[in-house]
Amino acid sequence: MEVGSPVVGCLTGQVVDITSQISGYDPITYDYQLTGNGLILMDDELMSVSQSGLYELKVKLKSLDCYSEPVAVEVYIQETELLIDFDFGVQGTGVKDEAGGGVFPSDIIQFTDLSDDRAIKWEWDFGDGSFSQDKNPVHVFGKKGDFNVSLVITDEYGCQQTISKAVSITRSYRLMIPTGFTPGEGENGTFLPKQKGLVSLELLIFNIWGEMIFRTEDLETEGWDGTLNGKLLDAGLFVYRVNGVTTEGEKVKESGKFRLIR
């Protein structure tokens, strides 16, 4: 007699069917007896075992009085639900939505498993045709859109749980404009908009009378140093205009005022 063991119930309070694991189960020809955990179960009673533990299974022809040598059978029924969860965010910043500044196609997204410690296997589907079996994978989506990311965990008994969460890639660019600068003072020594996701950039600076005093199309520019014809200008308000094109061909136009501080 061959019996698959352990017999597993993945739901709390579940009953398991031992007969489904007995090769050639035939209650017409044979008698079956399962003993253990204070129980003695006969024949079709083996279809509704509700206690975990180690049991002994014996079988005999109905025409005989003696049972076969016992075969050990382990029954495992989850006592507590297998819990599953995960979190995600841009690697290094934790940004996950517009409230944090938006997520870009080129951002590396760190996924962190928060599931039950009983999990021994992880299967990730990122919703874009990519997959991973790492516990805490990273992924780059490479394009804007909403992606349904799912995780399946498996414990040592083969029990599984699944969860899905939406990851939204919302930004093709980021442009951050300072409100002022102090010429020659470290990182704040030039007026330099910080950008991500632009393939071209035009920066223009005007005085308050509308006269252009600085212009560059260099993406690697160090910005405006506060001078005109080599002379440092007086403190005051100036106007900027930024024209750019994103990696997806979107045109960007922003303008505003900033202060030169001395």
C-alpha positions in Angstrom: 0.0 0.0 0.0 1.4 3.4 -1.1 0.3 6.6 0.7 1.3 10.1 -0.2 2.6 11.9 2.9 2.3 14.4 4.4 -1.4 15.1 3.7 -1.8 18.8 3.8 -4.7 21.2 4.5 -3.7 24.7 3.6 -6.7 26.4 5.2 -7.2 26.8 8.9 -10.0 24.4 10.1 -9.8 22.4 6.9 -10.5 18.7 6.9 -8.3 16.5 4.7 -9.1 13.4 2.7 -6.6 10.6 3.4 -8.2 8.3 0.9 -7.2 10.6 -2.0 -3.6 9.8 -1.1 -4.0 6.0 -1.0 -3.0 4.3 -4.2 -5.9 2.1 -5.4 -8.2 3.0 -2.6 -11.0 0.4 -2.8 -13.5 0.4 0.2 -15.5 -2.4 -1.4 -12.7 -4.9 -1.3 -10.7 -3.6 1.6 -11.1 -2.3 5.1 -9.0 0.7 6.1 -8.1 1.8 9.7 -6.4 5.1 10.6 -5.2 5.5 14.2 -3.5 8.3 16.1 -4.1 11.4 18.2 -6.7 9.4 20.2 -8.7 8.6 17.0 -9.7 5.4 15.3 -11.1 6.1 11.9 -12.5 3.5 9.5 -12.9 3.5 5.7 -14.8 6.6 4.5 -14.1 8.3 7.8 -10.6 8.8 6.4 -12.2 11.4 4.1 -12.6 13.9 6.9 -9.5 14.1 9.1 -9.4 17.3 11.0 -6.4 17.0 13.3 -2.7 17.4 12.5 -0.3 14.8 13.7 1.3 11.4 13.0 -1.1 8.5 12.2 -0.8 4.8 11.4 -2.7 3.4 8.5 -3.5 -0.3 8.1 -5.5 -2.2 5.5 -7.0 -5.7 5.2 -9.2 -7.7 2.9 -12.8 -7.7 4.1 -12.7 -11.5 4.2 -9.7 -11.5 6.7 -9.4 -10.6 10.3 -5.7 -9.4 10.3 -4.6 -6.0 9.2 -1.3 -5.3 7.3 1.7 -3.7 8.9 1.0 0.0 9.6 2.2 2.7 7.3 3.1 6.1 8.9 1.0 9.0 7.6 1.6 12.7 8.6 -1.3 15.1 8.5 -0.6 18.8 8.5 -3.4 21.4 8.7 -2.5 25.1 9.0 -3.2 26.3 12.5 -2.8 30.0 11.4 -3.3 31.6 8.1 -0.3 32.0 5.8 0.1 35.8 5.7 1.3 37.7 2.6 2.3 41.3 1.9 4.9 43.4 0.2 6.0 47.0 -0.1 7.8 48.9 -2.9 9.5 52.2 -3.6 12.2 53.8 -5.6 15.5 52.5 -4.5 17.3 54.9 -2.2 14.3 57.3 -1.7 11.3 55.0 -1.1 9.1 57.2 -3.4 6.1 55.2 -4.6 3.5 57.8 -5.8 2.9 61.3 -6.9 2.8 62.5 -3.3 6.5 61.7 -3.0 7.5 63.2 -6.3 6.4 60.6 -8.8 8.1 57.5 -10.2 10.0 57.5 -13.5 10.4 54.8 -16.2 14.2 54.6 -15.4 13.8 54.4 -11.7 14.9 51.2 -10.0 12.0 49.9 -7.9 12.9 47.9 -4.8 10.3 45.3 -3.8 10.4 44.1 -0.2 8.6 40.9 1.0 6.7 41.4 4.2 5.1 37.9 4.2 5.0 35.2 6.8 8.3 33.8 7.9 7.1 30.3 6.8 7.4 31.3 3.2 10.3 29.5 1.4 9.5 30.4 -2.2 8.6 33.7 -3.9 7.2 34.2 -7.4 6.9 37.7 -8.7 5.0 38.8 -11.8 5.7 42.5 -12.5 2.8 42.8 -15.0 5.0 43.8 -17.9 6.1 40.3 -19.0 9.0 40.2 -16.4 9.3 37.8 -13.5 11.5 37.1 -10.5 12.0 34.4 -7.9 14.0 36.6 -5.6 12.7 37.3 -2.1 13.3 41.0 -2.4 13.8 41.8 -6.1 14.4 45.1 -7.9 12.9 46.0 -11.3 12.9 48.8 -13.9 9.7 49.1 -15.8 11.2 51.3 -18.6 7.9 53.0 -19.6 5.0 55.0 -18.1 1.8 53.1 -17.1 0.0 51.3 -14.4 1.3 47.8 -13.7 -0.4 45.1 -11.6 2.4 43.4 -9.6 1.6 40.1 -8.0 3.4 37.9 -5.5 2.8 34.2 -4.8 4.5 32.7 -1.7 4.8 29.0 -1.0 5.6 27.4 2.4 7.4 24.1 3.0 4.1 22.1 2.7 3.3 23.6 -0.7 0.6 26.0 0.6 0.3 29.2 -1.3 -1.0 32.8 -0.9 -1.3 35.5 -3.5 -1.4 39.3 -3.4 -1.4 42.0 -6.0 -0.7 45.7 -5.9 -0.7 48.5 -8.5 2.6 50.2 -9.3 2.1 53.5 -11.3 5.0 54.9 -13.4 3.7 58.5 -13.7 6.6 60.7 -14.7 8.7 61.1 -17.8 10.7 64.0 -16.3 11.4 65.9 -13.1 12.4 69.6 -13.1 13.2 71.3 -9.8 13.8 75.1 -9.9 15.6 76.9 -7.0 14.0 80.0 -5.6 17.4 81.7 -5.1 21.2 81.3 -5.1 24.3 82.9 -3.6 27.1 83.3 -6.2 30.3 81.5 -5.3 28.8 79.7 -2.2 29.3 76.0 -2.7 26.4 73.9 -4.1 24.2 77.0 -4.1 26.8 79.1 -5.9 25.0 79.1 -9.3 21.4 79.2 -10.5 20.9 75.6 -11.8 17.6 73.9 -12.3 17.9 70.2 -11.5 16.3 67.8 -14.0 15.8 64.2 -14.8 14.4 62.7 -17.9 15.1 65.5 -20.3 17.0 64.9 -23.6 17.3 68.6 -24.4 17.3 71.8 -22.2 17.3 75.5 -22.9 17.8 77.8 -19.9 17.3 81.5 -20.3 17.8 84.2 -17.6 16.3 87.7 -17.9 16.5 90.8 -15.7 13.2 92.3 -14.4 13.1 94.6 -17.5 13.0 91.5 -19.8 16.6 91.7 -21.1 18.2 88.3 -21.6 21.5 88.1 -19.7 22.2 84.3 -19.9 21.3 81.4 -22.2 22.6 77.9 -22.6 21.5 74.6 -24.2 24.1 72.5 -22.5 22.5 69.6 -20.5 25.7 69.5 -18.4 25.7 73.2 -17.7 26.9 74.4 -14.3 24.2 77.1 -14.5 24.3 80.9 -14.3 27.0 82.3 -11.9 25.3 85.7 -11.4 27.6 87.6 -13.8 27.1 89.6 -17.0 30.1 90.2 -19.2 32.3 89.0 -16.3 30.8 91.3 -13.7 28.8 90.1 -10.7 25.4 91.7 -10.7 23.7 93.2 -7.7 21.3 91.3 -5.6 17.7 91.2 -6.7 15.0 89.4 -8.6 15.5 87.7 -12.0 13.3 85.7 -14.3 14.1 82.2 -15.7 12.6 80.3 -18.6 13.2 76.6 -19.2 12.4 74.9 -22.5 13.0 71.1 -22.7 12.0 67.8 -24.3 11.6 64.6 -22.4 12.8 61.1 -23.3 9.2 60.5 -24.5 9.1 63.6 -26.7 7.0 65.6 -24.4 7.7 69.4 -24.5 8.4 71.1 -21.2 8.0 74.9 -20.7 8.4 76.5 -17.3 9.1 80.0 -16.1 9.2 82.0 -12.9 11.3 84.3 -10.7 14.2 83.7 -8.4 16.5 85.8 -6.3 20.2 86.5 -6.5 21.4 86.8 -2.9 24.6 88.6 -1.9 
